[in-house]
């Protein structure tokens, strides 16, 4: 099915397209009026060679003279996941983080996360996979990662379609081609964006033929064998427009066995007239990653490219078809909607240590678990024979496959009629998301090469076994997710200075698990339901035409995922995300967020402009879900509610533009702590010992850096040549597993990066980037490994720190051609 589906998406891709929000313009202090949809296209990107095609009807007459727009209200922000429902930022009672296509073009990176790292104050990445092509995203202490098994606290939307994966709520950022992004908004905590918007949401609007015309091809080569090429084409013909983006990339990686291959397609076909707009689009990707994860510091001190245990691979195939549209029912009322179908196939292979060993005498011809007595059974239920040599180091290859089909849609009505003479925007909508997932897992024993740590299977597969080391065995599971949301939001201009926002969303989640195997230690079958109404209230006050204040309160919730429910029994810990063994109920996570701040923009003299913002926030989670290490060691664990946690902080940012100069700087402080006492198990290798960890309120949550500083500069040397650079500094963090904060922290780091462009001709541009100019050696993520096992003993020494190394000095150069 995977091959056929892949061919289908790539064939349809040449025909298909996407939605773009209509252009918005408002007077200062007014609530947004959803404008009539016009045929006039947005201006093409700077790199686009062709001019827009003339329109079928003349442009609308200019509006009546009005006061100059409020500087701080110049940009628009989405208020719901559905496209076309933006409001002016002056009416948004929260921090605003918007990235446009020019910023993605400047980074010239295969990952959209790279651009967010540079432009958003509270964004960082711990790179849990260890592959820069497969990054994770941290925002205000909440994470959206491609790895299943990490509790996710951010919702992500592409053209109004929720793209968190159904089985684990994880997010594959590698499916989004950066060159095809029109705008991206990182929204702070807001219940209107549905499940998982505990810390916020990311909304991505892709390009279409109305806002991009012409042909562009960008070819890049660089360090570590990187070769990438991206092609995009857009054309408008009267009321119709077509857009197509194709890109591919290969890099062998700076670490051993860390190569990546990316192949992506995005296409959009659209129609719009003076009343309606509709888009049919397709997204398809087939990506393969070697994900080396963390490596013991002892090995990295000897070789910075070293990898611990292999293979570690992800083979991903995704295809999505979606339909978006809106139509103006009356002068003030607009109906919008989305429909989609999405398929994912995820094949994961993970070489690991194992709890299996040769049985104690006199049974050396058989295999047992760590106690030397409990039989290690095969698939037939009989104890496995010992096929290893006395000198062999025994390892394990864990494999799991996830196949998901998801479908759903959203319908929304927006009304901008005045309320008692006051400008008012009211939105009401409902969404339905459903998905069916088949998940299977297996474990094959094998030998570990003591020099390369590569595990080679020997054909012996583990069957159902319940032992002192935990319960394992093959898994075949079918899950069904049904998510229903009903929401409403109203923004009212009480005066020309004061705007109030009030709304809420009701979420219902039904998660059904069906165990497809008989004879396991515990059935995975179960049915779980969650429901909650989450409110939001806030306001903005325009202190001066150049400055406003905002404040808001909101609540959000997250339902446990099928993966978490399938591994939530402390008496039957599992190997996440391989051996799911039991599904006791978990409570849903509820977050409560208070946010307030100031922001402004002013013209200093001539064309000089200064923009700035300062904000404070606090988010408290009840019944937070974390992955807890089992008493038997790092290999096994389970998911559990651990009481209250808190993430609070400060964000400050400023940007200055003066003709040929552009400068920006930001600082963010993230304080992530436990607020309830909880007793956890110490991971094997913890320098503090194997005694239980007693977490008390105010202990910091591990793997969340507290400090983030970013500085950037761009200078236009002349009409053809531009140079720029940035500095990204991230503070220290506690190692994963050090929840009582008794061990040394993972050190902070700073990197210096440069970029330049030179316009060779009107249609040809050279560009280059240098990453980590000073070749700083730093670590993104840290935890511990068990050096008491047969595999761990190969490392030697007493240091049990295992970390993800950051990328060393790298240079990339490209040639962009437009016509």
N, C-alpha and C positions, 0 to 999 in steps of 0.2 A: 504493500500500500504506500510506503514511504516514497519509492521511486516514482510511482504513478502520480502521486500527489505533488511531488516536486516538479515533475514535468508540467503538470496542469497549471501550477502557479506561475511558472516561468513563461508559459504560452500566454496565459491571460494577462501577465504583467505588461506585455507590450501594448495592451489595449487600455489599461486602467489608470485611475487618477485620484486626486484628493481634495478635501475641503480647505478653503482658506477663509479666515474671518474677513468680513467686509471692512472697508476703511471707516474709521470713526473720527468724528471731530465734534467737540462740544464747547460751549461757552463756559467760562469759569463759574464754578459753584453750581452748575446744573447737573441734575441726575441724567444718566445716559438715556438717550432715545435711540432705539434700534432703527437705523436709517433704512430707507429703501435700498434694495440691492441693485447696484448699477453695473453696467457692463464695463465701465471704465476700469482698466487694470491698474494694479499698484505698479509703481516704478520698478523696473527690473533691477536686480542686484548690480553692483558696480562692475562686476566682471562680465555681465551679459553684453554681448556685442550688438544684438538686434534691438530695434526700437519696437514698442508695442504696436500691434496691428490696429489700424483705425477702427473705431467702433461703429456698430450698426445704427446707433441713434446719437444725436448730439448730446454733449454733456449738459447736466442740469444747470440752470442759471445760478450765479453766485448768490450766497445767502446775504441777508440784510446785514449792514454794518453792526459789529458787536464789539464789546470790550475785549481787550487782549486776553487770551486764555491764561489761566493760572499756571505759572511755570511748573509747579509740582504736579499738575494734572495732565501733563502733556502725553503720558503713555497710558495704555489701557491694560487691564488685568482681567483674566477670566474669573467669573464668579461661580461657574458650574463646570463640570467636565465637558458639556456639550459646546461645540464650536459656535461662534457668533453671538455669545452672551457676555462679552466683555463690558466693563464699566471703566470710567476714568479712575486713575489711581487716587485722585483726590477724595473718592468715595469709599476707598478700601481701608478698613480699620485694622491693618496689619502691615508687616514689612513687605516690600515689593522687590522681587528678584526676577528680572526679565533679561533674556539673552536673545539677540537677533542673529540673522544669518551671517552678518559680517564677522561676528566673533568666532563662529564655527569655521568660517573660511580662513581666518587668521591662524587658528591652531593647526590646521591641516593634519588632524589626527584621525585614526580609524575609530576612535571612541568618543561619544558625546560627553562622557564623564570628564575627559581632559579639559574641555571648555568650561564645565561647571566648576572644576577645581580652581581655575584661575579667576572666575568672575563672581562667585557667590561666597560671602564672608564665612558662613558656618559650615561649608562643605569640605570634607576631606575623604580620603580613601585608605582603608587598611589593607586592601588587596589580599583578601583571604585566599583567593585562588593561586596567588603568586604569579599570575600572567597579566601583563599590562593591557592586553587586548580583551581581557575578561574581568574588568574592575568591579568593585562594589562602590556604593555611594553612601556616605554618612552625612546627615544633615541634622544639626542640633542634637546630636547623640542618638538619632534613629537611623536605621540602616535599610538599604534596598540592595540586595546582593544576588548574584546569579547562583550561589550555592544553596541547595536545599539543606534545611536543618538549622539555619540561622534565623531567629525570630525577626520578622520584617515589620517596620513601623511606618513605611511610606507607601502611598498609592501612586501609581504611574499610569498616565493616559496618553494614547496616541490618537489624535483626531477624535477625541471623545470616547475612545474604546479603552477599557481597563485592560492593561497588559501584564499585571501581576499573574504569575502562573497559578493554576487552580490547585495543584497538589501541595505546594509549599509556600505560596505567595511570593516566591523569589522573582527577580527581574533580570532578564537577559538584555543588558544594555547593548550588547554587540549586534542585536537585531535592527538597531536604528542607524541608518547611514547618515553621518553628520552633514554631508553636503546637501542632503535633501531636506534638512530642517529649516523651516521658515522662521519660527519663533519658539522659544521654550520659556515657561514660567515655573519657578519653584515657589509654590504656594505654602504658606505656613499653616499650622493646624486648623482644619476647617471641616466640619462634619458633612457639608454639602458634597464633598468629594468621596463620600462613601466609606466602606470598610478599609481599615488599615491606614487611614489618614491621621494617625496618632501624632506624628511629628510634622506632617504636611503632605503635599502631593506635588508631583511633577507632571505638567501638561505640555505635550509636544504637538505643535502644529506643523505639518509637513508642507512642502511647496506644491504649487500646482501651476498650470499653464496660464492662469490669470496674473500671477505675481512673478513669474519667471518665463521669459522668452529668449530664445537663442540656443546656441550649442556651446557646451564647455567641456573640456577634457583636461584633467589634472593628473600628471604622472609624477610619482615620487619615488626616490631611492634613498637608502641611507644605511645607518649602522645596523649591525647584527643581521645583515642580509635582507633588510626590508625592501620590498618592491610592492607598490600599490598604485592603483589607477582608478579614478572615478570619472564617470561620464554622466552628464545630465543634459536633457533637451526639453525645451518647452515651446509651445506654439499656441497662439490664440487665433481663432477664425470666427469673427462675429460673436455669437453667443456661446460658442463651444471652445474648449481649450484642452490641451493634452500635455502631460508632463511624464517624463521617464528618467529614472536615475539607476545606473548600474555601477557597482564598485566591487573591487576585489583587492585583497592584500595578503602578503605572505611575509613572515619574519621567523627566523630560526630562534630568536630570543637570546638574551645575554646569559641565560643559565643553561646548564646541560639539559637536554631533552625538554625544551620549553618552546617548541615551534608552534606557530599559529597560522591558520588559513581561514580567510573570510571571503564569502561570496554572498552578495546581497543585491536585491532588486526592489525598487519602489516605483509604482506607476499610478497615474491619476488621470481620469477623464471627467471633465466637468461641463456643466451648462448653467448659465445664469441670465436672467432678464431683469426687468425692473421690479418684479415681485418675488421671484423664486431663484434658488440656487441649489444644485444637486451635484454630488460627486460620488463616483465609484472608484475605489482604489484598491491596490493589492500591495502587500509586503511579503517578501519571500527571502529566506536566508538558509544557507547550508554552511555552517562554521565548524571547524575542528580545532581544539586547543589541547596542548599539553599543559596541565595546570600543576606545577611542581609544589605549590603550597609552601609551608615553612620548612626550614632546614636548621639542624643544630648549629649553634654559633661556633662550636669546635670545628666543624667542617668548613664553615665559611671563612674562618680565620686562616685556613690552609688554602682555600680556593673559593673566591667570592661567587663563582658560578655553580657551586656544588648543589646537588639535589639529594634529598633523603627519601628513599623508597620510590620505586617506579614499577609499573606504569601509573600515571595519573592523567587520564584523558577525558575529554568531553566531546562527544559528537552530536551536534545539534542540527535539527531540520525543522524549520518553521514556515508556515504559510498562512496568511490572513487576507480575507476579502472583506471589505467594509463599505457601507453605503451611508453617506451623510447628506442631509438636505434641510432647507428651511424655506418657508414661504410666508409672505406678509398677508395675513387674513384681513386686516384693516389698517388704517393709518398708524395705529399704536400697538397692534397685536400681531405677534409672530409665532408661528408653529415650527419647531425644529425636531429633528430626530436622527437616530443612528441605528444601523443594523450591522451585524458582523458574524463571521464564522472564522475560527482560528484553530489551527492544528499545530501540535508540538510533538516531536520525537526527541528524547534526550537519552543518549546511551553513555553511561558513566562507568569508567574502569579505574579501580583504585588499588594499587599495590600497598600492602600493609604488613605490620607485625601481626603475629597471631598468638592466641592463647593455647594452641595445640602443641603438644610435645610428645616425645617418646614416653610410654608408660614406665612407671617404676618397676624394678625387678620384682618378680621374675617374668614380667610381661613386656619385655623390650621389643617383641615382635608386633606390638599393637600401638595405636595412638590414643592418647588421653588428653584431657585438658590440664590446666595449670596445677591442679593438686596432684597430678600424676596417677590418679585412680579413676576419675570419672571418664567413661568411654567417650571417645569422639566418634560419633556414628556417621555412616555414609547415607546416601539417598535411599538405600534399601533398608535402613534401620539397623544394619549390622555394624559392629565396631570396625573402624578402618584399620587395615594392616599397615605396618611400618615399612614404607618403601624408601626411606631415606638412609643415606650413609651416615656413619657416626660423626663425620666432619661437616655434614650439611647444616646450614642455618635454615630453619623452617619459617616460611612466610605464608602470606595469604593474598589472593587476588579477589577483591570484592567487586561484583558487577551488579548494576541495577539499570533497568530500562523504564522510562516513563513515557507513555503515549497518551496524549490528551486531545480531545476534541471539545472546543468551547463555542458557544453561540449566545447571542442575546441582543439587547438593544435598549435604547432610551427614547422617550418622547417627552417633549418639554414645550410649555407655552409661556411666552414672555409678553407682558403688557406694560406700556410706558405712559398710559393715560394719567393725567394729573389727578391728584387727590386733594380735594378742597383747595384747589389753586396752587398746590405745591407739587413740584416735580417728583415723580415717583416711578420706580421700576420694580415690578413684581414678576417673579419667576416661579413656576410650579412644574414639577416633573416627576417621572417614575422610571426606574431602570430594572431590568431583569438580566441576570448573568447566570448561565448554566454551563456545566462542564462535566464530562465523564472521563475518568482516568483509569488506565490499566497500568499497574506497577508490579514489577517482578524483580527479585534479587536472588543472587546465589554467591557462594564462596568456594573458591578452588584453592587447595593447598599447593605449595610449591617451594622451591629453594631460592634463597637470596644470595646474589653475588656479593661477597664481602667487600669488593672494591668499588662497584658501581651502585650497589643497593637495589638492583633490578630484580624483581620477583619473576621467576619463570614457573608456570603452572605444571603440575605433574599428572593432571587428570583426575585427582581425587576430590570430590565435591562433598561438602559437609551437609548432613541431613539434620533433622530435628534433634536438638540436644538441649537439655536443661541441666546446667551445672553450676557449681559455685562461682564460675567465671561469668555467668549470665546465660541467657537463653538465645540460641541462634537457630537458624535453619532457613531453607528456601522460603520465599514469600511470593504469593500471587494474590493480588488485591485489586478490587475494583471499587472506585470511589465516585460518588456523584455529589457535586456542589450545586446548590440553588441559592442565589443571592438576590433578594428583592429590596429595592430602595424606593422610598417616596419622600420627596423633599419640596420645600418652599422657601423662598428668600425674598425679602422686600427691602429696598433702599429708598429712603425718603429724605428729600431736602427740606428740613424743617425751616431753615432760613438760607440765605445765600452763603452763609458761612458754616452752618451746622448740618451734617448729614448723619442719619441713623440707619443702622442695618439690623434686621431681626429675621431669624429664620430657624430652620431645623430640618432634620432628616430622620426618618424611621428606617432602620435596617433589620431585615430578617434573613437569617442564614440557616439552611438545613444541609447537614453533611452526613452522608450515608456511606458506610464502609461495609463491603462484602468480601469475606475471606473465601478465596477460590480453591484453597487447599484443605484437605482433611488430615487430621492426625497431628496437628501442631500442638505445642505446649499450651497455647491459649488462643481462642478465637479472636480474630480481628474484627468480626462483624459487629456493627453497632449503628445506631441512628442518633444524631445529636442536633439540637435546635437551639438557636440563640436569637434574641430580639432585643432591640433597644431604640429609644428615641433620643437623639442628641441635639441640643439647642446651640445657637450661636447668636450673640448680641454684641453690637459695637457701634462706634461712631467716630467721625472725623470732624475736626474744627479748624477752619482756615484762620489762623492767627493773623497773618498778613498775606498779601498776594504771593509772597515768596516762601511761606512757611505754614505747615499745618501740624496738628497733633492728632494722634489716634489712640484708641484703646478698645479692647475687645475681650470677651470671654466665650469659650467654646468647649464642647465636649465631643469626643469621638470614641469609637469602639473597634475592636478587632476580634473576630471569631477565631478560635483555634483552627489550624489547618488540618487536613487529613493526615499529613505526615506527623504532626505533633500528637494527634489523637491516637495514632498507631504506635506511639512510643511514649506512653505517659504513665507506665506502671513502675514504681520504684522497686517492686519485688521481681520484676521481669525486665531489667534494663536491656537495651538493644544497641546494636552498632548502627548509629545514625550515619547515613540514611539507607542502610542496607537491610538489617534484620528487624523489621517491625514485628512485634510479638503480642501486643495487647492494647486495648483502647478504652481505659477508664475515662470518664468525662473530665474535661478541664473547664474552668470558668473563663468567660470572655474578658479581655482586657479593656478597661475603660480609662480614657485619658481626659484630664481637665486642664485647660490652658488659659492663662491670663497673659495678655500681651499689650504693651503700650510703647509709645515712642514719638519722636519728632522727625520730620524730614522737610527738606526745602531745596529750592534751586533759584539762583539769581544771576542776573547779568551784571558783571562788575564794571566793565567798560568796553565799548565797541562790541566785539564778538566774544569776549572773555566770559565764560560761564562757570559757575561753581555749584555743584550739587552735593548734598550731604544728607546723612541720616543717622539717627541714634535710637536704638530700641532695646527694651528689656522684655524677657519672657520667662514664664515658668510653666512647665507641663508636669503634672503628677499622674502617674499610672497606678490604677488599682488592679490587683490580681495579675501583675505582669508575669509573662511566661518567659522562662529562661531554660536553656539546656543545662542540665545538672549532671555532673560526672558521678557515675556509680561508685560505690565503695571499692569495687574490684579493680579500678584503674581507668586510664584514659580511653581505652578501647570501647567501653560500654558507658551508656548514659540514658537519660530519659528527660522528658519535658515536664515542667511542673510550674504551678502558680507560686510565686515567691513573695506575695504581699505587695507593698507599695514601693515604687521607685520615683525619683524626681530628676528632671532635666531642666535646668534653668541657666540663664546666661544673658550676655550683653553682646550687641552687634553695633559696630560703628563703621561708617564708610564715607568716603568723599571722592569726588572726581573733579578735575579742573581741565578746561579746554581753552587754549589760547592760540588761535590761528593754526600754526603747524604743530603745536605741542598738545599732548593729551596725557594727563597723569591721573592715576587713581591709587587709592590705598584703603585697606580695610583691616579691622581687627575684630575677632570674635572670641568670646569666652564661653565655654560650655562646661557646666558643673553638673555631672551625672552621678547621682548617689542613691544608695538604698535608703528607704525610709521605714522599713520594718525589719525587726531582727529575724534572721534566718540561719539555719545550720546547713552547711553544704559539705560535700565530701572533697577532700583535698585531691587534686589530680596527681597521679604518679609522676614523680620527678619534681614536685614542688619542694624548693629548698627548705621551706619551713617545716617539712616533715609530712607524714601521712595522717596526722590527727585531723579530725573534722574541723572545718573552717566555721568560726562563729562570727557571722556578719552582724554588725550593729548599725543602727541608723547613722548616717553621714559617711559610712564607708563608700568609696568611689566604685562605680561600675567599671570593670576592666575594659580595655581596648577602646576607650573613647578619649582622644586627646583633649586637653582642656583649653589650649591656646592655639589660635590660628591668625597668622598675619600675612597679608598679601599686598604687594606693591608692584605697580606696573607703569611703564612709560612708553609712549610712541612719539616719534618725531619724523616729520616730513622734510627730508633734506632738500628735495626739489620736486618738480612736478612728476618725476619718474621714480625717485628712490625714497623709500621709507624704512626706518629702522626702529626697533623696539625691544623690550625685554620685560621680565618680571622676576620677582623674588617671592617664593612661597615658603613660609616657615610654619612648622607644626610642632606643638609642645609635646612633652613626654606623656606616657600613658602606662597604666598598669598592665602587666602580662595577663592574658586570658587564664583564668583559674586562680589568680591572686585577688580574690574578692574581699579579703580582709586587709589588703594593702600592707602586708608586712615585708614584702620582698622589694628589692631595687626595681625602679621603673625602667621601661624601655625608653631610651633617650630620645629627645626631640631632634629635629633636623631642619635644615634650610637648603633650598636649591635655587640656583640662578639660571635663568633660561633666556635665550636671545632669539629674535626673529627679524627677518628683513624681506622686503620685496623690491623688485626692480622691473619697471614696465619697459620691456625691450622694444616693442612696437605697440600699436594700438590694440592688437589682438593677441599679444604674447607677453606673458609675465613670468619672470624667474622669482622663486621664493625659497627661503632656507630657514631652518630652525636648529638651534643648539639646545639640547636638554642637559641639565646638570653640568653647566659650564666648568665648575670647579672640581668636578669628579668626586663629589662628596659621597662617602660611604655611609649609608643610613639604613634603618629598618622600619618597615611600615606596620608590622604586626608581630606580636610575640605570644608564645605560650610555652608549655613544658613538654618534654618527651620522657618516656620511661627508660632509663638506662640500666634497669635490672633484668630486662628480658634478653634472650639470646641475640636478638637483632640490636637492641640498644647497647649491649655490651661491646659491640664492634666499634662504637664511636670512641670509647675510652674517655678518661677524665671524669670529673665530678660535676661539670657544668651541664645542667639539664635544660638550659634556655634553647628554644627553637624559634626562629624568626623568619620573616619574609624580607629578603633584601630589596632595596630600591634600585632603580635603573641607574647605571653609571653614565659617564659622559657619552653623548650620542649626537650625531649630526644627520640631518635629513635635508634634501634639496629636491625641488620640483620645478616642473615647467607646465604652466597653465596656458591653454590655448582656447580662445573664444572666437566665435564667428556666428 
